[in-house]
Amino acid sequence: MQVKRIVLITGANRGLGLKLAEVLAEKYSLVLTARKQDELEKIKENLQKKFQNLEIRTHQLDVSNKESVRNLKDWLIQQHLKIDVLVNNAGVSQDPRQIIDINVIGTIDVSEQLLSTLTDDGKIILVSSILGKLDSQPQELKEQLLERKTKEEILLLSEEFIIRNQVNLTVYSASKALLNAYGRYVLSGLVKPNQSVYCMHPGWIKTDMGGPQAPGSLDDGVVTSQYLINDLPFQREERYHGKYFNDKAQVEDF
């Protein structure tokens, strides 16, 4: 019997994270994480009723809490689990402080702490947004992010940004631009030679975050993530590594 690849999804208790878990359930072994363990257990029960031969594990994770991230890492090591795909899906769009803490700082922390648990040909997916495109940013931030940045510089820029900006949508947009910069400038260089990093826009989707007016369905929202997981090889292809994919699974400029 073929051993299933392992996919770990953050923010897997609702929306796109949950939908992705459902569409991957038969082919992959899942590790689902979210802040509330009781929600994860209900999801596990529901998926077990839907799918035969389901391989699923759950673990509490608050991406904005370093100890919580460390606990997840320690548990993976104790369970002798190596992740083939890390999907950094957890994110928020309300409250500037939380937006930066979760979408930028927390996602960076998860990516780096779990690097040691990634298989040698593993993939890291950073769920971004079309709002994170450079052309959508204030001119000063756009110019800053056009130049290569270190992790420390990206974190400093994020802190400086919320001192001057307190509009949720503006900060959310910037948080995704900063995350994209981290992906292409920093994380793409931290991973091993055969590991891959992708930034991707799932589309404007009807979720709690996207709102009821969004044009896309949950099925639309997992098109690109499925492509990155299922269709791109578990061998790095330089033309895709560190790149940004739109909601049609096509490479675009940042």
C-alpha positions as MATLAB code, in Angstrom:
seq = 'MQVKRIVLITGANRGLGLKLAEVLAEKYSLVLTARKQDELEKIKENLQKKFQNLEIRTHQLDVSNKESVRNLKDWLIQQHLKIDVLVNNAGVSQDPRQIIDINVIGTIDVSEQLLSTLTDDGKIILVSSILGKLDSQPQELKEQLLERKTKEEILLLSEEFIIRNQVNLTVYSASKALLNAYGRYVLSGLVKPNQSVYCMHPGWIKTDMGGPQAPGSLDDGVVTSQYLINDLPFQREERYHGKYFNDKAQVEDF';
ca = [
       0.000    0.000    0.000;
       1.419    3.368   -1.014;
       2.291    5.719    1.826;
       0.317    8.944    1.586;
       2.012   12.319    1.481;
       1.277   14.447    4.552;
      -0.355   17.886    4.220;
      -0.553   20.231    7.210;
      -3.102   23.035    6.943;
      -3.300   25.990    9.326;
      -6.690   27.599    9.902;
      -8.365   24.355    8.822;
     -11.535   24.771   10.876;
     -13.497   26.797    8.321;
     -13.575   28.408    4.904;
     -10.830   27.607    2.434;
      -8.755   25.621    4.939;
     -11.629   23.241    5.619;
     -12.552   22.985    1.933;
      -8.970   22.143    1.030;
      -8.963   19.413    3.686;
     -12.104   17.922    2.139;
     -10.749   17.843   -1.416;
      -7.406   16.360   -0.304;
      -8.860   13.849    2.166;
      -8.793   10.739   -0.011;
      -5.330   11.163   -1.500;
      -3.327   12.643    1.378;
      -2.727   12.162    5.073;
      -3.984   15.315    6.791;
      -2.794   17.285    9.787;
      -5.424   19.924   10.535;
      -4.682   22.806   12.890;
      -6.700   25.690   14.284;
      -7.057   27.652   17.508;
      -9.976   25.605   18.876;
      -9.326   21.908   19.358;
     -13.012   21.095   19.859;
     -13.832   22.443   16.387;
     -11.078   20.321   14.897;
     -12.446   17.188   16.570;
     -15.912   17.810   15.087;
     -14.364   18.297   11.660;
     -12.397   15.077   12.077;
     -15.573   13.185   12.950;
     -17.429   14.612    9.943;
     -14.616   13.769    7.540;
     -14.358   10.237    8.919;
     -18.041    9.733    8.087;
     -17.518   10.973    4.512;
     -14.320    9.192    3.531;
     -13.012    5.651    3.860;
      -9.388    4.994    4.725;
      -9.069    8.564    5.960;
      -5.755    9.442    7.602;
      -6.277   12.518    9.746;
      -4.669   14.078   12.781;
      -5.511   17.331   14.526;
      -3.538   19.684   16.743;
      -4.310   23.015   18.367;
      -2.399   25.943   16.882;
      -2.529   29.677   17.402;
      -0.094   30.966   14.785;
       0.348   34.242   16.673;
       1.554   32.415   19.809;
       5.177   31.249   19.630;
       4.678   28.660   22.365;
       1.706   27.198   20.493;
       3.794   26.948   17.321;
       6.619   25.331   19.272;
       4.187   22.826   20.800;
       3.044   21.823   17.324;
       6.627   21.385   16.183;
       7.488   19.274   19.236;
       4.402   17.111   18.691;
       5.305   16.496   15.049;
       8.795   15.427   16.109;
       7.416   13.162   18.859;
       5.012   11.570   16.370;
       7.866   11.092   13.870;
       5.859   13.014   11.292;
       7.487   14.668    8.313;
       5.304   17.158    6.421;
       5.258   17.053    2.630;
       3.148   20.203    2.228;
       2.706   23.076    4.680;
      -0.284   25.236    3.756;
      -0.094   28.559    5.595;
      -3.793   29.305    5.304;
      -4.581   30.921    8.672;
      -5.284   34.628    8.359;
      -7.509   37.465    9.543;
      -8.778   40.710    8.057;
      -9.964   42.562   11.165;
      -7.951   44.606   13.703;
      -4.597   45.947   12.441;
      -2.590   44.481   15.313;
      -4.035   41.007   14.817;
      -3.649   41.225   11.061;
       0.093   41.794   11.387;
       0.509   39.310   14.247;
      -1.208   36.485   12.353;
      -0.798   37.198    8.636;
       2.849   38.257    8.837;
       4.657   37.546   12.103;
       2.813   34.342   12.951;
       2.972   32.892    9.448;
       6.702   33.583    9.300;
       7.142   31.870   12.675;
       5.171   28.789   11.586;
       7.138   28.534    8.334;
      10.516   28.736   10.042;
       9.743   26.588   13.079;
       8.295   23.799   10.935;
      11.113   23.866    8.375;
      12.896   21.081   10.229;
       9.797   18.882    9.910;
       9.492   19.362    6.119;
      10.510   16.503    3.841;
      13.530   17.072    1.617;
      11.263   17.651   -1.396;
       8.450   19.350    0.542;
       6.388   22.394   -0.414;
       5.393   25.483    1.538;
       2.348   27.408    0.330;
       1.747   30.951    1.548;
      -1.908   31.866    1.036;
      -1.828   35.480   -0.077;
      -4.338   37.728   -1.832;
      -4.724   39.823   -4.963;
      -4.873   42.731   -2.503;
      -1.237   41.995   -1.717;
      -0.073   42.884   -5.218;
       2.556   45.621   -5.200;
       0.459   47.893   -7.399;
      -2.218   47.892   -4.661;
       0.171   49.240   -2.017;
       0.944   52.818   -0.992;
       3.808   54.101   -3.130;
       6.348   54.114   -0.287;
       5.683   50.500    0.677;
       5.654   49.430   -2.963;
       9.080   50.982   -3.562;
      10.464   49.412   -0.379;
       9.252   45.934   -1.311;
      10.611   46.150   -4.845;
      14.063   45.850   -3.239;
      15.296   42.656   -1.588;
      14.551   42.622    2.125;
      15.671   40.528    5.103;
      13.195   39.012    7.529;
      14.102   41.645   10.097;
      13.458   44.440    7.602;
      10.080   42.953    6.652;
       9.054   42.673   10.306;
      10.164   46.260   10.928;
       8.195   47.488    7.923;
       5.087   45.733    9.222;
       5.386   47.410   12.621;
       6.011   50.807   11.067;
       3.034   50.364    8.758;
       0.459   49.874   11.521;
       1.732   52.913   13.388;
       0.653   55.059   10.442;
      -2.295   53.011    9.147;
      -5.304   51.763   11.088;
      -7.782   50.946    8.306;
      -8.391   47.177    8.311;
      -8.433   46.729    4.534;
      -5.280   48.820    4.045;
      -3.396   46.842    6.679;
      -4.702   43.515    5.364;
      -3.518   44.412    1.863;
      -0.088   45.409    3.176;
       0.156   42.248    5.291;
      -0.160   40.091    2.187;
       2.377   42.204    0.285;
       4.797   41.793    3.204;
       4.135   38.042    3.294;
       4.803   37.797   -0.435;
       8.081   39.655    0.075;
       9.057   37.219    2.818;
       8.247   34.290    0.541;
      10.308   35.443   -2.423;
      13.184   37.185   -0.651;
      13.668   35.103    2.501;
      11.870   31.769    2.726;
      12.751   30.750   -0.832;
      16.400   30.955    0.215;
      15.976   29.208    3.581;
      14.562   25.959    2.234;
      16.650   23.022    1.050;
      17.641   22.723   -2.628;
      14.736   20.426   -3.532;
      12.059   22.123   -1.428;
       9.681   24.648   -2.967;
       7.937   27.844   -1.840;
       4.844   29.302   -3.492;
       2.704   32.386   -2.849;
      -0.847   32.133   -4.118;
      -4.092   34.079   -4.451;
      -7.155   31.849   -3.946;
      -9.604   34.366   -5.420;
     -12.306   36.480   -3.828;
     -14.350   33.727   -2.266;
     -17.584   33.523   -0.287;
     -16.225   32.837    3.197;
     -16.512   34.539    6.569;
     -13.565   36.683    5.508;
     -14.538   37.176    1.857;
     -18.140   38.027    2.654;
     -21.409   37.082    0.917;
     -20.825   39.504   -1.962;
     -17.721   37.627   -3.147;
     -18.157   36.100   -6.624;
     -16.227   32.864   -6.069;
     -17.297   29.596   -4.454;
     -15.247   27.456   -2.083;
     -14.575   25.096   -4.997;
     -13.115   28.037   -6.946;
     -10.980   28.980   -3.959;
      -9.008   25.724   -3.847;
      -8.204   25.477   -7.577;
      -4.718   26.933   -7.261;
      -3.781   25.211   -4.007;
      -4.829   21.856   -5.501;
      -2.692   22.582   -8.553;
       0.350   23.412   -6.433;
      -0.095   20.269   -4.333;
      -1.311   17.749   -6.914;
       0.136   18.862  -10.231;
       3.499   20.454   -9.549;
       6.146   17.815   -8.853;
       7.715   17.184   -5.475;
      10.981   18.167   -7.093;
      11.814   21.856   -7.272;
      11.239   23.559  -10.599;
      13.049   26.888  -10.543;
      10.521   28.537  -12.849;
       7.883   28.077  -10.120;
       9.934   28.325   -6.925;
       9.323   31.540   -4.981;
       6.700   32.683   -7.475;
       3.176   34.131   -7.120;
       0.233   32.205   -8.570;
      -3.147   33.753   -9.291;
      -6.530   32.114   -8.726;
      -6.312   30.402  -12.135;
      -3.062   28.623  -11.178;
      -1.013   30.929  -13.405;
       2.251   32.647  -12.473;
       1.986   36.447  -12.234;
       4.311   39.242  -11.211;
       4.144   40.241   -7.565;
];
